[in-house]
Amino acid sequence: MLSIDHLSMEFASRPVLDDISFLINRKERIALVGKNGAGKTTLLRLIAGEYQPTAGRISKETDMTIGYLPQVMLFQDDRTLREEVMTIFSGEDEARFVAEMDRTVIGLGFERKDFERPCSEFSGGWRMRIELAKILLRHPDLLLLDEPTNHLDIESIQWLEDFLKTSPSAVLMVSHDRAFIDNVCGRTIEITLGRIYDYNVNYSRFVELRKERHEQQVRAYLNQQKMIQDTEEFIERFRYKATKAVQVQSRIKQLEKLERLEVDLEDTSRLNLRFPPAPRSGDFPLIVEDLRKDFGTHTVFHDVTFTIRRGEKVAFVGKNGEGKTTLVKCIMGQLDYMGSLKIGHNVKIGYFAQNQAALLDENLTVFETIDYVAVGDIRTKIRDILGAFMFGGEASDKKVKVLSGGERSRLAMIRLLLEPCNLLILDEPTNHLDMQSKDVLKAALKDFNGTLICVSHDRDFLDGLVTKVYEFGGGHVKEHLGGIYDFLRTRKLQSLNELNTRAQRQSTDGQPTVNRQSEQTSGLSGALDYAAQKAAAAEKRKKEKQIAEVEAKIAALEQEQADMENLLAIPENQTPENFHKYETIKHQIEQNLYVWELLNEE
């Protein structure tokens, strides 16, 4: 579908991508990974046509469409949400796709009451969702997504996962959300030192294979370095001896012709970063009773009551705008409230806010910022810690004022890690961290012997870290015991039960009221519920069988399509008849995919 051939890209004579080649096939879902600055976004922009390569070319099929979601974009303010999304449809298409638009926009976290709101009323994160909805609804042949989950809550991320897994579009995405790319992508391409390494596996398996590859590269690199050192010592020792002149010249030419190996030696995966020991607090660092917060006539939450014990690690989750950050600000004393909120005895709070980066001293260097707060043995590991959070080498000597927003956030996180506290409150701490930095932070938090409250939508980060989840929604805060995946399983079951209850309610709406009352009086409602459930289960099995049959058809057609592509790769086979056959197969696949979608919705 799209081929990258010997592509190179330089900025100010600095190579970012160096002679890379790979193919993107139809319906493939590929994760593009690598450290910040490795060239991931640059590659997306090259494919999207925003950049022109220094060398090489990008070839794509005729009439192929591309949808690109960048990290930063410009927005228009003069339309409502519905009007903005519907700009992608025209004429008769508009009437046909209204239902699809509703599903997509609601899936991304909006409510129906938002449809007529002007786009200017939405924050940057919500407007990013509007742009994502527009791109998804176009059904492009190739989706390019740059950090699509940064502004999504857990429910919206799960919806996007399901959408991408069933979409006929190919996907190339950059994301630091491990669970998201693991669930969506079956191929991983790593960019490092300007080159790419292509693995036909998901991210978790890639990590294992990459470790093996890295160890082999390091061994080869160290062996070559030893050979170079030995050769240079030989040259230096015998440079001025006439009897060795021929050998010396031979060794010099050998070094000149040698292709020097490069390897990313900055491997901090084994770095053991620890928080300073937490001063002992009282048994209950936080007690909340009948808490309520209103903004004018809007109630964010009410009747909130819970207690967090010393040493507990808990997560605040829920849709954006449901009050997670608001409650954190109440705890920090930044907002007033009604009800009771008590901070326990000897509690020392360490707080990472989403705007924490703005509080850093811009005139200090990165190293000075950390050196200022580091105490004890940790001061000897400052360079290692900075390296783990992508401030290795010369980057540690940069002034804070020249750092990007993401770099400042990472620096603020490091600073917090080194300050003694016994109650850590982290509000979206992983938004600007790559996977390795998140692993370092997560390991440090698991070893932290104080209390933790973490506001996050990153399931992989929360998994194994928290033992209790507080769900924010509809003005309430519900407590769920167990980890994040225990909560998500429970939440999914609750959602299914709610749907089943609604379906039963709808199925009886057409019956006379007196019949429903007499059924309840005579105790027959339970039997009817059972009968309805049994009928629903039978219908579900029927649909599942039909889905399996359609999937088998699609698999067979896709094999035919692949065979035809191989056939058409030979010039003498490129006849009108073969092209017509190929287009027919392609059309049949699209038809069956549409049927498959309908069956799944049912």
ROFIFI-602904 format. One line per 3 residues: number of its first residue (from 1); their letters; for each residue x, y, z of C-alpha. Coordinates in nm, 4 decimals. Example, Ala and Ser with C-alpha at 12.3 -4.5 7.8 and 13.67 -1.06 7.14 Angstrom:
<recs>
1> AS> 1.2300 -0.4500 0.7800; 1.3670 -0.1060 0.7140
</recs>
This chain:
<recs>
1> MLS> 0.0000 0.0000 0.0000; 0.2828 0.2401 0.0927; 0.6587 0.1930 0.0629
4> IDH> 0.9478 0.3865 0.2177; 1.2612 0.3488 0.0029; 1.6088 0.4499 0.1304
7> LSM> 1.4635 0.7520 0.3111; 1.6957 1.0024 0.4812; 1.6155 1.3243 0.6634
10> EFA> 1.8471 1.5920 0.8034; 1.7845 1.9068 1.0056; 2.0671 2.1638 1.0018
13> SRP> 2.3063 1.8962 0.8731; 2.2120 1.6682 1.1627; 2.0861 1.3289 1.0404
16> VLD> 1.7555 1.2233 1.1984; 1.6681 0.9332 0.9667; 1.9403 0.7511 0.7754
19> DIS> 1.8576 0.5347 0.4711; 1.5487 0.3610 0.6118; 1.3176 0.1326 0.4126
22> FLI> 0.9975 -0.0557 0.4984; 0.6472 -0.1332 0.3689; 0.3041 -0.0632 0.5179
25> NRK> 0.0425 -0.3163 0.4049; -0.3331 -0.2828 0.4093; -0.5016 -0.3189 0.7500
28> ERI> -0.1669 -0.3414 0.9303; -0.1497 -0.1742 1.2708; 0.2043 -0.0644 1.3509
31> ALV> 0.3498 0.0928 1.6658; 0.6336 0.3392 1.6014; 0.8563 0.3530 1.9084
34> GKN> 1.1838 0.5099 2.0202; 1.3150 0.7747 2.2549; 1.1978 1.1345 2.2356
37> GAG> 1.3896 1.3036 1.9562; 1.4547 0.9750 1.7728; 1.2550 1.0907 1.4674
40> KTT> 0.9113 0.9308 1.5163; 0.7086 1.2481 1.4579; 0.9421 1.3462 1.1735
43> LLR> 0.8634 1.0172 0.9975; 0.4878 1.0690 1.0395; 0.5149 1.4198 0.8947
46> LIA> 0.7165 1.2893 0.5994; 0.4503 1.0283 0.5216; 0.1756 1.2905 0.5652
49> GEY> 0.3554 1.5132 0.3115; 0.4334 1.7959 0.5541; 0.8087 1.7432 0.5113
52> QPT> 1.0139 1.6544 0.2041; 1.2931 1.4001 0.2569; 1.6599 1.4864 0.2108
55> AGR> 1.6978 1.1650 0.0099; 1.4915 0.8611 -0.0855; 1.1208 0.8490 -0.1630
58> ISK> 0.7772 0.7545 -0.0316; 0.5543 0.5693 -0.2806; 0.1840 0.5071 -0.2325
61> ETD> -0.1019 0.3566 -0.4276; -0.3079 0.5802 -0.6534; -0.6102 0.7338 -0.4772
64> MTI> -0.4789 0.6238 -0.1376; -0.6049 0.8501 0.1451; -0.4157 0.9415 0.4627
67> GYL> -0.5548 1.0781 0.7896; -0.2971 1.2463 1.0166; -0.3509 1.3436 1.3807
70> PQV> -0.0530 1.5541 1.4992; 0.0227 1.6364 1.8614; -0.0379 2.0090 1.8019
73> MLF> -0.2879 2.1627 1.5592; -0.4839 2.4799 1.4863; -0.8597 2.4901 1.5466
76> QDD> -1.1570 2.6868 1.4146; -1.3945 2.8541 1.6600; -1.6956 2.9543 1.4504
79> RTL> -1.8827 2.6214 1.4434; -2.0636 2.3966 1.6901; -1.9233 2.0522 1.7627
82> REE> -2.1833 1.8884 1.5329; -2.1210 2.1384 1.2518; -1.7436 2.0931 1.2747
85> VMT> -1.7617 1.7132 1.2591; -2.0201 1.7147 0.9791; -1.7896 1.9232 0.7553
88> IFS> -1.6338 1.5946 0.6404; -1.9652 1.4761 0.4891; -2.1440 1.6137 0.1878
91> GED> -2.4904 1.5829 0.0343; -2.6466 1.2407 0.0602; -2.3558 1.1121 0.2695
94> EAR> -2.4564 1.3413 0.5551; -2.7935 1.1775 0.6190; -2.6403 0.8294 0.6019
97> FVA> -2.3602 0.8948 0.8469; -2.5359 1.0883 1.1258; -2.5673 0.7719 1.3393
100> EMD> -2.2024 0.6851 1.2831; -2.1017 1.0372 1.3809; -2.3042 1.0113 1.7020
103> RTV> -2.1405 0.6794 1.7968; -1.7904 0.8085 1.7278; -1.8244 1.1411 1.9084
106> IGL> -1.9927 0.9806 2.2116; -1.7313 0.7035 2.2101; -1.4627 0.9713 2.2457
109> GFE> -1.6258 1.1002 2.5630; -1.8692 1.3718 2.4526; -2.2335 1.3833 2.5575
112> RKD> -2.5298 1.4629 2.3352; -2.5761 1.7968 2.5096; -2.2270 1.8936 2.3840
115> FER> -2.3245 1.8605 2.0160; -2.4615 2.2145 1.9871; -2.1864 2.3819 2.1925
118> PCS> -1.9434 2.6100 2.0038; -1.5986 2.4573 1.9555; -1.4514 2.7665 2.1217
121> EFS> -1.5947 2.6484 2.4567; -1.3883 2.3275 2.4589; -1.0371 2.2975 2.6011
124> GGW> -0.7438 2.1973 2.3817; -0.7730 1.8325 2.4858; -1.1416 1.8116 2.3946
127> RMR> -1.0829 1.9910 2.0644; -0.8146 1.7350 1.9860; -1.0882 1.4714 2.0271
130> IEL> -1.3060 1.6573 1.7747; -1.0223 1.6433 1.5214; -0.9696 1.2745 1.5981
133> AKI> -1.3406 1.2073 1.5406; -1.3238 1.3827 1.2008; -1.0226 1.1757 1.0963
136> LLR> -1.1752 0.8442 1.2108; -1.5036 0.9174 1.0320; -1.3252 0.9728 0.6999
139> HPD> -1.2100 0.6069 0.7098; -0.8761 0.6833 0.5401; -0.6669 0.3994 0.3972
142> LLL> -0.3852 0.4911 0.6384; -0.4193 0.6501 0.9829; -0.1163 0.8346 1.1230
145> LDE> -0.1677 0.8975 1.4956; 0.0819 1.0913 1.7090; 0.0111 1.0292 2.0794
148> PTN> -0.3673 0.9879 2.0317; -0.4319 0.8901 2.3975; -0.2712 1.1954 2.5597
151> HLD> -0.6059 1.3701 2.6119; -0.8324 1.0666 2.6494; -0.9728 0.9069 2.9663
154> IES> -0.9723 0.5308 3.0214; -1.3189 0.4701 2.8741; -1.2388 0.6692 2.5596
157> IQW> -0.9048 0.4903 2.5200; -1.0831 0.1540 2.5369; -1.3386 0.2744 2.2808
160> LED> -1.0572 0.3904 2.0488; -0.8831 0.0524 2.0924; -1.1961 -0.1341 1.9810
163> FLK> -1.2474 0.1075 1.6912; -0.8927 0.0686 1.5578; -0.8913 -0.3099 1.5992
166> TSP> -1.1991 -0.3410 1.3760; -1.1185 -0.0558 1.1363; -1.0283 -0.1456 0.7752
169> SAV> -0.7671 0.1343 0.7814; -0.3976 0.0627 0.8231; -0.2561 0.2377 1.1306
172> LMV> 0.0899 0.3788 1.2067; 0.0954 0.5307 1.5534; 0.3311 0.6872 1.8034
175> SHD> 0.2246 0.6259 2.1628; 0.3823 0.5868 2.5049; 0.0749 0.3998 2.6317
178> RAF> 0.2050 0.0417 2.6480; -0.1344 -0.1240 2.7079; -0.2909 0.0698 2.4195
181> IDN> -0.0325 -0.0229 2.1555; -0.0115 -0.3801 2.2881; -0.3868 -0.4214 2.2408
184> VCG> -0.4004 -0.2557 1.8969; -0.0714 -0.3206 1.7151; 0.0769 -0.6476 1.5956
187> RTI> 0.3941 -0.4962 1.4488; 0.6538 -0.2696 1.6109; 0.9074 -0.0457 1.4361
190> EIT> 1.1783 0.1085 1.6532; 1.3736 0.4175 1.5479; 1.7148 0.4524 1.7119
193> LGR> 2.0281 0.6362 1.5993; 1.8602 0.7212 1.2673; 1.7970 0.3569 1.1747
196> IYD> 1.4900 0.1362 1.2083; 1.4406 -0.2137 1.3449; 1.1239 -0.3855 1.2262
199> YNV> 0.9568 -0.6548 1.4430; 0.6419 -0.8407 1.3378; 0.5253 -0.8675 1.7009
202> NYS> 0.3406 -0.6550 1.9570; 0.5230 -0.4199 2.1916; 0.5642 -0.6573 2.4883
205> RFV> 0.7280 -0.9229 2.2705; 0.9347 -0.6516 2.0997; 1.0798 -0.5498 2.4381
208> ELR> 1.2098 -0.9044 2.4909; 1.3550 -0.9291 2.1390; 1.5028 -0.5800 2.1602
211> KER> 1.6859 -0.6736 2.4802; 1.8449 -0.9712 2.3034; 1.9375 -0.7540 2.0036
214> HEQ> 2.0779 -0.4814 2.2274; 2.2974 -0.7294 2.4144; 2.4336 -0.8638 2.0843
217> QVR> 2.4994 -0.5101 1.9587; 2.6784 -0.4130 2.2793; 2.9015 -0.7232 2.2584
220> AYL> 2.9861 -0.6510 1.8936; 3.0489 -0.2831 1.9727; 3.2770 -0.3593 2.2676
223> NQQ> 3.4681 -0.6193 2.0638; 3.5203 -0.3659 1.7856; 3.6296 -0.0994 2.0328
226> KMI> 3.8901 -0.3389 2.1745; 4.0113 -0.4209 1.8243; 4.0385 -0.0489 1.7412
229> QDT> 4.2287 0.0184 2.0631; 4.4686 -0.2715 2.0002; 4.5256 -0.1574 1.6415
232> EEF> 4.5898 0.2037 1.7437; 4.8347 0.0883 2.0122; 5.0181 -0.1235 1.7511
235> IER> 5.0356 0.1749 1.5127; 5.1623 0.4069 1.7872; 5.4215 0.1559 1.9105
238> FRY> 5.5739 0.0740 1.5720; 5.5034 0.3948 1.3782; 5.8721 0.4883 1.3529
241> KAT> 6.0235 0.1403 1.3043; 6.1261 0.0814 0.9444; 6.0884 -0.2956 0.9759
244> KAV> 5.7202 -0.2559 1.0681; 5.6329 0.0188 0.8176; 5.4314 -0.2074 0.5863
247> QVQ> 5.2310 -0.3542 0.8769; 5.1686 -0.0102 1.0239; 5.0376 0.1238 0.6904
250> SRI> 4.8207 -0.1859 0.6535; 4.6680 -0.1294 0.9977; 4.6074 0.2405 0.9237
253> KQL> 4.4206 0.1511 0.6017; 4.2278 -0.1148 0.7924; 4.1012 0.1470 1.0396
256> EKL> 4.0159 0.3921 0.7619; 3.7998 0.1327 0.5845; 3.6388 0.0052 0.9037
259> ERL> 3.2641 0.0650 0.9321; 3.2270 0.1869 1.2894; 2.9475 0.0262 1.4844
262> EVD> 2.7074 0.2471 1.6760; 2.4941 0.1363 1.9653; 2.2678 0.3186 2.2072
265> LED> 2.4687 0.2549 2.5217; 2.2439 0.4656 2.7427; 2.0632 0.1727 2.9052
268> TSR> 1.9121 0.2732 3.2371; 1.6675 -0.0155 3.2589; 1.8438 -0.1442 3.5697
271> LNL> 1.8572 0.1935 3.7430; 1.7161 0.1533 4.0926; 1.5730 0.4931 4.1814
274> RFP> 1.4280 0.5171 4.5319; 1.2341 0.7827 4.7139; 1.3829 0.9077 5.0399
277> PAP> 1.2278 0.7171 5.3359; 0.8845 0.8613 5.4087; 0.8444 1.0196 5.7554
280> RSG> 0.5799 0.8258 5.9477; 0.2335 0.9808 5.9293; -0.0827 0.9054 6.1259
283> DFP> -0.2857 0.5932 6.0402; -0.5266 0.7912 5.8204; -0.3515 1.0512 5.6022
286> LIV> -0.6820 1.1561 5.4434; -1.0422 1.1432 5.5715; -1.3210 1.2821 5.3478
289> EDL> -1.6842 1.3097 5.4698; -1.9868 1.4419 5.2785; -1.7669 1.6516 5.0504
292> RKD> -1.9352 1.8683 4.7895; -1.7984 2.1065 4.5285; -2.0034 2.3451 4.3155
295> FGT> -1.8957 2.5884 4.0476; -2.1895 2.8284 4.0361; -2.4962 2.6194 3.9543
298> HTV> -2.2872 2.3219 3.8378; -2.2251 2.0484 4.0967; -1.8992 1.8658 4.0263
301> FHD> -1.9505 1.6043 4.3009; -2.1491 1.5639 4.6213; -2.1794 1.3330 4.9247
304> VTF> -1.8223 1.2098 4.8748; -1.7040 1.0008 5.1718; -1.3914 0.7839 5.1926
307> TIR> -1.0814 0.7227 5.4033; -0.7286 0.6502 5.2793; -0.5045 0.4539 5.5156
310> RGE> -0.1325 0.4980 5.5615; 0.0651 0.3134 5.2935; -0.2284 0.2668 5.0528
313> KVA> -0.1756 0.3355 4.6846; -0.4964 0.4424 4.5105; -0.6025 0.5684 4.1677
316> FVG> -0.8535 0.8407 4.0785; -1.0113 0.7499 3.7424; -1.3086 0.8583 3.5347
319> KNG> -1.4005 1.0687 3.2357; -1.2399 1.4078 3.1918; -1.4311 1.6823 3.3667
322> EGK> -1.5819 1.4569 3.6366; -1.3852 1.6149 3.9240; -1.0605 1.4197 3.9730
325> TTL> -0.8304 1.7217 3.9559; -1.0902 1.9323 4.1393; -1.0813 1.6953 4.4389
328> VKC> -0.7001 1.6979 4.4333; -0.7065 2.0787 4.4457; -0.9463 2.0612 4.7391
331> IMG> -0.6993 1.8320 4.9206; -0.4195 2.0801 4.8450; -0.6256 2.3700 4.9824
334> QLD> -0.6386 2.5430 4.6441; -1.0203 2.5341 4.6239; -1.2903 2.5833 4.8838
337> YMG> -1.5583 2.3174 4.9347; -1.8463 2.2078 5.1547; -1.8205 1.9120 5.3918
340> SLK> -1.5221 1.7750 5.5796; -1.1706 1.7040 5.4492; -0.9073 1.6190 5.7118
343> IGH> -0.5339 1.5800 5.6508; -0.3869 1.3326 5.9011; -0.1190 1.3808 6.1662
346> NVK> 0.2336 1.4608 6.0415; 0.1329 1.4322 5.6739; 0.3860 1.5882 5.4354
349> IGY> 0.2420 1.6145 5.0851; 0.4421 1.5905 4.7639; 0.2261 1.7209 4.4792
352> FAQ> 0.2759 1.6932 4.1037; 0.0209 1.9092 3.9237; -0.0381 1.9203 3.5504
355> NQA> 0.1127 2.2722 3.5516; 0.3998 2.1804 3.7836; 0.6577 2.2727 3.5198
358> ALL> 0.5646 2.6415 3.5473; 0.7013 2.6523 3.9045; 1.0636 2.5737 3.8086
361> DEN> 1.3384 2.8389 3.8271; 1.4113 2.9212 3.4633; 1.7615 3.0541 3.5330
364> LTV> 1.8975 2.7269 3.6734; 2.0383 2.4457 3.4615; 1.8780 2.1013 3.4575
367> FET> 2.1570 1.9654 3.6785; 2.1368 2.2580 3.9249; 1.7592 2.2137 3.9565
370> IDY> 1.8060 1.8574 4.0794; 2.1282 1.9165 4.2718; 1.9451 2.1825 4.4737
373> VAV> 1.7010 1.9311 4.6280; 1.9051 1.6067 4.6264; 2.0381 1.4916 4.9648
376> GDI> 2.2504 1.2004 5.0881; 2.3773 0.9197 4.8646; 2.1339 1.0100 4.5857
379> RTK> 2.3558 1.3090 4.4995; 2.6154 1.0700 4.3560; 2.3542 0.9341 4.1117
382> IRD> 2.2160 1.2620 3.9769; 2.3651 1.2080 3.6295; 2.2172 0.8551 3.6139
385> ILG> 1.8754 0.9799 3.7231; 1.8809 1.2595 3.4652; 1.9804 1.0068 3.1983
388> AFM> 1.6867 0.7843 3.2890; 1.4548 1.0783 3.2231; 1.6227 1.1748 2.8930
391> FGG> 1.8551 1.4453 3.0274; 2.1801 1.2606 2.9656; 2.5065 1.4193 2.8468
394> EAS> 2.4954 1.7836 2.7402; 2.1194 1.8060 2.8057; 2.1875 1.8260 3.1810
397> DKK> 2.3638 2.1606 3.1279; 2.0700 2.3243 2.9477; 1.8943 2.6162 3.1158
400> VKV> 1.5370 2.5450 3.2240; 1.4144 2.8413 3.0174; 1.5129 2.6708 2.6879
403> LSG> 1.3346 2.3428 2.7679; 1.0122 2.2398 2.5960; 0.6921 2.1928 2.7962
406> GER> 0.7393 1.8155 2.8008; 1.1008 1.8443 2.9149; 1.0009 2.0805 3.1971
409> SRL> 0.7342 1.8356 3.3132; 0.9887 1.5545 3.3269; 1.2304 1.7731 3.5214
412> AMI> 0.9558 1.8685 3.7699; 0.8819 1.4987 3.8186; 1.2479 1.4203 3.8963
415> RLL> 1.2592 1.7068 4.1463; 0.9524 1.5722 4.3233; 1.1034 1.2226 4.3420
418> LEP> 1.3895 1.3535 4.5564; 1.1938 1.5538 4.8161; 1.0987 1.3713 5.1407
421> CNL> 0.7205 1.3290 5.1800; 0.4740 1.0653 5.3019; 0.1685 1.1459 5.0856
424> LIL> 0.2346 1.1681 4.7129; -0.0378 1.3152 4.4908; 0.0345 1.2815 4.1199
427> DEP> -0.1978 1.4349 3.8597; -0.1370 1.2741 3.5175; 0.2345 1.2115 3.5859
430> TNH> 0.3042 1.0056 3.2704; 0.1789 1.2389 2.9962; 0.5284 1.3466 2.8882
433> LDM> 0.7303 1.0391 2.9840; 0.8520 0.7736 2.7430; 0.8109 0.4071 2.8350
436> QSK> 1.1529 0.3655 2.9923; 1.1054 0.6735 3.2115; 0.7600 0.5478 3.3137
439> DVL> 0.9133 0.2138 3.4137; 1.1707 0.3928 3.6305; 0.8991 0.6056 3.7947
442> KAA> 0.6652 0.3102 3.8477; 0.9385 0.1007 4.0120; 1.0209 0.3914 4.2451
445> LKD> 0.6534 0.4360 4.3376; 0.6064 0.0641 4.4077; 0.8975 0.0804 4.6533
448> FNG> 0.7732 0.4063 4.8091; 0.6726 0.3343 5.1703; 0.4326 0.6285 5.1979
451> TLI> 0.0779 0.6840 5.0676; 0.0006 0.7500 4.7000; -0.2929 0.9111 4.5163
454> CVS> -0.2489 0.8914 4.1391; -0.4761 1.0550 3.8812; -0.4049 0.8696 3.5565
457> HDR> -0.5574 0.7085 3.2478; -0.2492 0.4922 3.1836; -0.3625 0.1358 3.2603
460> DFL> -0.0198 -0.0222 3.2249; 0.1283 0.2344 3.4647; -0.1448 0.1745 3.7249
463> DGL> -0.1383 -0.2048 3.6873; 0.0428 -0.3599 3.9850; 0.0870 -0.0155 4.1421
466> VTK> -0.2521 0.0645 4.2977; -0.4728 -0.1607 4.5129; -0.7834 0.0555 4.5181
469> VYE> -0.9640 0.2628 4.2543; -1.1936 0.5604 4.3096; -1.4242 0.6111 4.0115
472> FGG> -1.5505 0.9655 3.9426; -1.8723 1.0039 3.7456; -2.2182 1.1576 3.7564
475> GHV> -2.1362 1.3662 4.0632; -2.0399 1.0594 4.2681; -1.7146 0.8930 4.3731
478> KEH> -1.7324 0.5124 4.4020; -1.4731 0.2980 4.5767; -1.3536 -0.0234 4.4052
481> LGG> -1.1219 -0.2650 4.5842; -0.8500 -0.4256 4.3715; -0.6222 -0.3123 4.0902
484> IYD> -0.7045 -0.1200 3.7743; -0.7886 -0.4279 3.5648; -1.0116 -0.5642 3.8451
487> FLR> -1.1955 -0.2321 3.8288; -1.2219 -0.2377 3.4488; -1.3596 -0.5933 3.4490
490> TRK> -1.6157 -0.4983 3.7150; -1.7039 -0.1814 3.5264; -1.7546 -0.3749 3.2034
493> LQS> -1.9878 -0.6226 3.3739; -2.1830 -0.3356 3.5310; -2.2152 -0.1703 3.1895
496> LNE> -2.3428 -0.4952 3.0350; -2.5952 -0.5354 3.3178; -2.7128 -0.1766 3.2664
499> LNT> -2.7560 -0.2416 2.8913; -2.9470 -0.5632 2.9610; -3.1747 -0.3850 3.2075
502> RAQ> -3.2411 -0.1049 2.9561; -3.3164 -0.3605 2.6820; -3.5671 -0.5400 2.9034
505> RQS> -3.7253 -0.2074 2.9956; -3.7593 -0.1125 2.6292; -3.9033 -0.4531 2.5362
508> TDG> -4.1875 -0.4062 2.7866; -4.2597 -0.0386 2.7134; -4.5268 -0.1290 2.4589
511> QPT> -4.7284 -0.3405 2.7065; -5.0244 -0.1999 2.9086; -4.9321 -0.0820 3.2563
514> VNR> -5.1886 -0.3073 3.4186; -5.0201 -0.6158 3.2698; -4.6804 -0.5181 3.4133
517> QSE> -4.8362 -0.4546 3.7539; -5.0216 -0.7865 3.7566; -4.7024 -0.9685 3.6553
520> QTS> -4.5159 -0.8129 3.9460; -4.8026 -0.8933 4.1817; -4.8170 -1.2559 4.0760
523> GLS> -4.4384 -1.2972 4.0961; -4.4000 -1.3753 3.7251; -4.1452 -1.0985 3.6501
526> GAL> -3.8530 -1.3203 3.7467; -3.9655 -1.5886 3.5023; -4.0106 -1.3307 3.2278
529> DYA> -3.6632 -1.1885 3.3024; -3.5181 -1.5381 3.2726; -3.7027 -1.6004 2.9465
532> AQK> -3.5825 -1.2667 2.8049; -3.2240 -1.3469 2.9060; -3.2485 -1.6934 2.7510
535> AAA> -3.3820 -1.5481 2.4256; -3.1096 -1.2829 2.4250; -2.8421 -1.5490 2.4807
538> AEK> -2.9772 -1.7557 2.1898; -2.9787 -1.4489 1.9651; -2.6222 -1.3671 2.0745
541> RKK> -2.5049 -1.7206 1.9841; -2.6720 -1.6856 1.6440; -2.4962 -1.3553 1.5772
544> EKQ> -2.1621 -1.4957 1.6943; -2.1995 -1.7844 1.4476; -2.2786 -1.5399 1.1674
547> IAE> -1.9788 -1.3256 1.2657; -1.7498 -1.6323 1.2535; -1.8793 -1.7188 0.9070
550> VEA> -1.8188 -1.3638 0.7803; -1.4707 -1.3599 0.9353; -1.3881 -1.6844 0.7518
553> KIA> -1.5090 -1.5264 0.4256; -1.2965 -1.2162 0.4873; -0.9885 -1.4279 0.5646
556> ALE> -1.0330 -1.6254 0.2413; -1.0848 -1.3066 0.0375; -0.7798 -1.1442 0.1944
559> QEQ> -0.5726 -1.4455 0.0944; -0.7075 -1.4108 -0.2613; -0.6199 -1.0415 -0.2493
562> ADM> -0.2627 -1.1185 -0.1350; -0.2271 -1.3769 -0.4144; -0.3469 -1.1218 -0.6698
565> ENL> -0.1032 -0.8600 -0.5367; 0.1830 -1.1066 -0.5838; 0.0545 -1.1839 -0.9333
568> LAI> 0.0264 -0.8157 -1.0277; 0.3778 -0.7479 -0.9035; 0.4965 -0.9156 -1.2277
571> PEN> 0.4608 -0.6652 -1.5194; 0.3350 -0.9200 -1.7753; 0.0423 -1.0092 -1.5443
574> QTP> -0.0821 -0.6500 -1.5242; -0.3756 -0.7025 -1.7597; -0.7184 -0.5328 -1.7425
577> ENF> -0.8751 -0.8676 -1.6518; -0.6436 -0.9180 -1.3532; -0.6917 -0.5607 -1.2330
580> HKY> -1.0704 -0.6046 -1.2596; -1.0496 -0.9288 -1.0604; -0.8378 -0.7548 -0.7952
583> ETI> -1.0885 -0.4667 -0.7627; -1.3774 -0.7183 -0.7370; -1.2051 -0.9002 -0.4495
586> KHQ> -1.1336 -0.5675 -0.2802; -1.5013 -0.4664 -0.3126; -1.6157 -0.8016 -0.1697
589> IEQ> -1.3852 -0.7539 0.1318; -1.5320 -0.4072 0.1949; -1.8879 -0.5442 0.1701
592> NLY> -1.8154 -0.8262 0.4145; -1.6422 -0.5870 0.6551; -1.9568 -0.3719 0.6520
595> VWE> -2.1708 -0.6794 0.7289; -1.9238 -0.7776 1.0036; -1.9553 -0.4307 1.1635
598> LLN> -2.3356 -0.4491 1.1594; -2.3374 -0.7963 1.3164; -2.0990 -0.6846 1.5910
601> EE> -2.3134 -0.3804 1.6669; -2.6211 -0.6031 1.6909
</recs>
